[in-house]
Amino acid sequence: MKSENKKAFLVGEVIFWLIVAILVLVVVVFSIYILSGKGTGAIDYIKDILFGG
């Protein structure tokens, strides 16, 4: 592999893991809201926005 290809591969890999970490964080935060009971209003709000309830 050339040096440029290695750098591009590493940057792509870091971006991939960063996106995965952000998605996991979002899932954890939503699950905490749902389990604490505060998330039901937020879920209803999102449903209303997405499905025009």
DAVENCOR-V952947 format. One record per pair of residues at least 6 apart in sequence whose ideal C-beta (glycine too) atoms are under 6 Angstrom apart, sorted by the first residue. I is the first residue (numbers start at 1). J is the second residue. Records with the same first field share a line. If there is no record, write none. Layout:
I = J / J
This chain:
33 = 39
47 = 53
